[in-house]
Amino acid sequence: MDADRSAELQAAVREAAASKTQLQISGGGSKKFYGRAATGTLLSVTQHRGIVHYEPGELIITARAGTPLAEIEAALAAHGQMLPFEPPHFGPTATLGGTIACGLSGPRRPYAGAARDFVLGVKIINGQGDILKFGGEVMKNVAGFDVSRLMTGALGTLGILLEISLKVLPKPQHELTLAFACTPQEALTHITEWSGQPVPLSGACHDGARLVVRLSGSKSGVTACQRKLRGDMVHDGDKFWQQLREHQHDFFKGDALLWRFSVPPATPLFNLPGQLFIDWGGAQRWLKNPLSADVIRASAVKLGGHATLFRGGERIGQVFHPLPPALLALHKRLKNAFDPHGIFNPGRLYVEF
Amino acid sequence: MPCYTVSMGQKPPTHTPEKQALLVALRGILPDHSVLCEGEQVRPYECDGLTAYRATPGVVCLPSSAEQVQQILRLCNQMQYPVVARGAGTGLSGGALPLENGVLLSLAKFIRILEIDADNRTARVECGVRNLAISEAAAPHGLYYAPDPSSQIACTIGGNVAENSGGVHCLKYGLTVHNVLGLKALTMDGELLEIGSKALDAPGYDLLALLHGSEGLLGVLLEVTVKLLPQPERAQLALAAFHDVTQAAQAVAAIIGAGIIPAGLEMMDNLALCAAEDYAHAGYPRDAAAILLCELDGSNEEVSELIMQVRDLLLANGAYEVHTARDDAERLKMWAGRKAAFPAVGRLAPDYYCMDGTIPRRHLPAVLTRIAELSRKYDLPVANVFHAGDGNLHPLILYDANQADERTRAEEFGADILQLCLDAGGTITGEHGVGVEKLNQMCVQFTAQELSQFHEIKHAFDPKDLLNPGKAVPTLHRCAEHGAMHVHHGKLPFPELERF
């Protein structure tokens, strides 16, 4: 069970660096569908697992990358705490390392923050096989460049995550979910209005038929807000948000190409064919649409955001929004700064590196 | 006044041919009055908030457009002149300390608020806009910008990003990095980077996070898009007095342990609170060994409910008195003492040295006890101001720089405090940055391999090492020299490096 396998992993990386062998870093495989197709020799991190340090009073937890996400969430729940960014598991095998490498966040993200906002420190192996530590277990720390957040969402292309320290938060004292039957455009109007006021929102989406919002905070504060907003009480609210977080809602069923738009939250409804699901208070919009990537991406840029082919399709073209030349060049130089032999997850993020 | 114009009675400045060439080229980019290089003109730029370190800048440039900044950077990159960018100069670690052989790039003219987007709750501003000016511009929409460093009247958003500034409300609302959505920056070779947008994330690596706290080593900021929050319906502040610092530390743990995240949670010890009281008449109890200021914000109902819970927790953990502000005027008065704590302590001695370590909160009593012992050892008083909620400690060492050995003693005392923070599992800087001040401590906090990785990142942005060189990340040679002076636990750091 719990074991420190950093020495073995380091040896494997050194050998790969010496022989220029490309590695496919793997956790539980629950998010294997994400990003471009993985290539290279499999290097599993799942045996390197265990919670190293959990200090509920300090709101921090440090665990090895192979630790199951479910194990971490259970440990936190035992102390009334949570990962505020509500990371999707996408399967029972999800590990902490994969969660941070993918950098995905759930419905609470616009109100509580994203995965990267809660990463306080990392221990990694870089492409030379050096074990390096950045950040730490304190909330405020500006010594050195912020490598910890840089690793978040880098899909393992800059290094192998060994340990991650996260800030955690107490679960809200009280939560409730309200639904309002309305069109998507009406939903966006309501969300924009409420988001500009001191309303204790912790989730806001439109599922095609209804605007569904979650309120979190003290019992009296949440109840007072409920009286103001009205709406229909959703009694199995927790289940609704859990299904949305895990893409188990009916909208996400089937094999259609699933595009993720990340746009300014108040962006008006866009005129693209296909089925739409609005989350993150308008800032994340899911579209099931067979249009060409070029058309989708041109629309996203026009709206001031970007688009990702989240699920489906042949994952050999660009899956993430292509970078402008100056940023692409900088990405390549950064990749080279961490992984000069190009051995970590080549092509998983972008075709070019 | 142009640099080549010589007033009556003054000696003409003697510049090297290289510098003459630089000046001629800079005057081709900027009007003459925006290129400064003579004594009195450049004096205001010789230091930032860390006044113990001073240098006369070779040339000061005051550009007013992005194109000018781009041309200056391209010129300096080509001529291999180092560049130091500067905002309001309120930094506390010497990050904006100029170079005698370099160009000091003042961004003081970039003060336009470009857009307040109330629907998306964002503000797009130029880098020289003051922190507080953003909240003032957003106020008509019922919105504000959350991070509030004590210098918020003067400090600029560009400097806030470069240092990843905190403030008294970052326990609940986060640091600068949590409140910025987009940046426009130029690299040393004049390449424009547009990072992020009004959306909540961007494709590719998290360059937004990487630029935060990079202390002007990676790029020169031009524009910042920040996130705005709705102003809370109500804020309430409780002041608790304790006879014992340990009890105050326990009360902090009890509040957070009860699942309450206050908007601010600040501690001051007796020396700091008495100084603040003398200075700002905030109503602090002078007989307390420590006070806690605990602010809650949110809806009326929520604040009313939580303030009672907090009051009970404070009393149950040894507070001998808890006072809640009667109204907003009193609340602001109570905060005024805390916000003025640095200048207030500054009146107690000719000079003070402000430290900025962060520790896991549970070690606070032990660390404070040890700081008191060190205070006796070095024979220098110390006042402690503490962002108690997030473990960020600001011991203020009082000394007199005119007494030959006091500055040395203060610096040694400071170094011991930072070592103490590291030994407790913390960090040498929570929010003020490394700058030039904590370069030696960086050698202790990081291994040679980790520092090399930082240099590799730096070179991905600035291969010639021209942007704010010599700050934030020490060279391995410097660490080798420092290591030779300070041997920890009998182990010589960086044994693989040549000593000299």
Contacts between the chains, C-beta under 8 A, distances in Angstrom:
chain1	res1	chain2	res2	distance
A	55	B	360	7.0
A	55	B	362	7.2
A	56	B	257	7.1
A	57	B	253	4.9
A	57	B	256	6.6
A	57	B	257	5.4
A	57	B	361	7.3
A	57	B	362	6.5
A	58	B	360	5.4
A	58	B	361	5.8
A	58	B	362	6.5
A	58	B	391	7.6
A	59	B	256	6.7
A	60	B	360	7.8
A	80	B	259	6.1
A	103	B	206	7.8
A	109	B	200	6.9
A	110	B	200	6.3
A	113	B	174	7.0
A	113	B	178	6.2
A	114	B	200	7.0
A	114	B	201	6.7
A	116	B	206	5.6
A	116	B	209	6.0
A	117	B	174	6.8
A	117	B	177	7.8
A	117	B	178	5.3
A	126	B	453	6.4
A	130	B	449	4.4
A	130	B	453	7.6
A	132	B	447	7.4
A	132	B	449	5.9
A	132	B	450	4.9
A	132	B	453	5.7
A	133	B	450	6.7
A	134	B	450	6.9
A	136	B	425	7.1
A	136	B	426	7.1
A	136	B	427	5.7
A	137	B	360	6.3
A	137	B	425	6.3
A	138	B	358	4.3
A	138	B	359	7.0
A	138	B	360	6.4
A	138	B	390	7.4
A	138	B	391	5.4
A	138	B	392	8.0
A	138	B	425	7.8
A	138	B	426	5.4
A	138	B	427	5.8
A	138	B	430	7.2
A	139	B	170	7.9
A	139	B	171	7.6
A	139	B	358	7.3
A	139	B	390	3.9
A	139	B	391	6.5
A	139	B	392	7.7
A	140	B	166	5.6
A	140	B	170	7.1
A	140	B	175	6.7
A	140	B	358	5.0
A	140	B	387	7.3
A	140	B	390	5.3
A	140	B	391	7.2
A	140	B	392	4.7
A	140	B	427	7.9
A	140	B	430	3.7
A	140	B	431	5.5
A	141	B	358	5.9
A	141	B	427	4.3
A	141	B	429	7.5
A	141	B	430	6.3
A	142	B	163	6.7
A	142	B	164	5.1
A	142	B	213	4.4
A	142	B	427	8.0
A	142	B	429	5.3
A	142	B	430	6.8
A	142	B	431	6.1
A	142	B	432	7.5
A	142	B	433	5.5
A	142	B	434	7.5
A	143	B	427	5.1
A	143	B	428	5.3
A	143	B	429	5.1
A	143	B	434	6.0
A	143	B	438	7.4
A	143	B	441	8.0
A	143	B	442	6.5
A	143	B	445	5.6
A	143	B	446	7.7
A	144	B	434	7.6
A	144	B	442	7.0
A	144	B	445	7.7
A	144	B	446	6.3
A	144	B	450	7.4
A	144	B	454	5.6
A	144	B	472	7.7
A	144	B	473	6.8
A	145	B	210	6.1
A	145	B	213	7.4
A	145	B	214	5.9
A	145	B	218	7.9
A	145	B	454	5.5
A	145	B	457	5.3
A	145	B	458	7.9
A	145	B	473	7.7
A	146	B	164	7.5
A	146	B	177	7.2
A	146	B	209	5.0
A	146	B	210	5.8
A	146	B	212	6.2
A	146	B	213	5.8
A	146	B	214	7.8
A	147	B	453	7.2
A	147	B	457	7.6
A	149	B	177	7.3
A	149	B	206	5.2
A	149	B	209	3.4
A	149	B	210	7.2
A	150	B	205	6.0
A	150	B	206	5.5
A	150	B	207	8.0
A	150	B	209	6.3
A	150	B	210	5.1
A	152	B	206	6.1
A	152	B	209	7.8
A	153	B	201	8.0
A	153	B	205	7.6
A	153	B	206	6.0
A	154	B	205	5.7
A	154	B	206	7.6
A	158	B	205	7.6
A	169	B	261	6.8
A	170	B	256	7.8
A	170	B	259	3.4
A	170	B	260	7.6
A	170	B	261	7.1
A	171	B	259	7.2
A	173	B	259	6.3
A	192	B	119	5.2
A	195	B	121	6.5
A	195	B	230	7.3
A	196	B	118	6.4
A	196	B	119	7.6
A	196	B	121	6.4
A	196	B	141	7.0
A	196	B	142	6.3
A	196	B	143	6.8
A	196	B	230	5.6
A	197	B	142	7.0
A	197	B	230	5.3
A	198	B	230	4.9
A	198	B	231	6.9
A	198	B	232	5.2
A	198	B	233	4.6
A	198	B	298	6.9
A	198	B	299	6.1
A	199	B	230	7.7
A	200	B	298	6.9
A	200	B	299	6.8
A	200	B	302	7.3
A	217	B	298	6.5
A	217	B	299	7.5
A	217	B	302	5.4
A	218	B	298	7.6
A	218	B	301	7.3
A	218	B	302	4.4
A	218	B	305	4.7
A	218	B	306	5.8
A	219	B	305	7.2
A	220	B	301	3.9
A	220	B	302	6.3
A	220	B	304	7.1
A	220	B	305	4.6
A	221	B	298	5.8
A	221	B	299	4.4
A	221	B	301	4.9
A	221	B	302	2.9
A	221	B	303	8.0
A	221	B	305	7.0
A	222	B	302	8.0
A	223	B	301	7.4
A	224	B	299	5.9
A	224	B	300	7.4
A	224	B	301	4.3
A	224	B	302	7.9
A	225	B	299	6.5
A	262	B	199	4.5
A	262	B	200	6.3
A	262	B	201	5.3
A	262	B	202	7.8
A	263	B	199	5.3
A	264	B	117	7.7
A	264	B	120	4.5
A	264	B	122	7.6
A	264	B	197	7.1
A	264	B	198	3.7
A	264	B	199	5.7
A	265	B	120	5.8
A	265	B	121	7.8
A	265	B	200	7.7
A	266	B	117	7.9
A	266	B	119	3.8
A	266	B	120	4.8
A	280	B	200	6.6
A	283	B	199	6.2
A	283	B	200	4.8
A	284	B	200	7.3
A	304	B	197	5.4
A	304	B	198	5.7
A	304	B	199	6.7
A	305	B	197	6.3
A	305	B	198	7.9
A	305	B	199	4.0
A	306	B	197	7.9
A	306	B	199	6.9
A	306	B	202	6.6
A	306	B	203	5.0
A	308	B	203	7.2
A	320	B	203	4.7
A	320	B	204	7.0
A	321	B	203	4.0
A	322	B	203	7.9
A	323	B	203	6.5
A	323	B	204	5.4
A	324	B	194	7.4
A	326	B	191	5.0
A	326	B	192	6.7
A	326	B	193	6.0
A	327	B	193	6.4
A	327	B	194	7.8
A	327	B	195	7.6
A	327	B	204	6.5
A	327	B	207	7.5
A	330	B	187	7.7
A	330	B	193	6.9
A	330	B	207	7.3
A	330	B	460	6.7
A	330	B	461	7.2
A	331	B	204	5.7
A	331	B	205	5.9
A	333	B	459	8.0
A	333	B	460	3.8
A	333	B	461	7.7
A	334	B	205	6.1
A	334	B	457	6.9
A	334	B	460	4.8
A	336	B	460	7.2
A	337	B	453	7.5
A	337	B	456	3.8
A	337	B	457	5.5
A	337	B	459	7.0
A	337	B	460	4.6
A	338	B	453	7.2
A	338	B	456	7.3
A	349	B	204	7.3
A	350	B	204	7.5
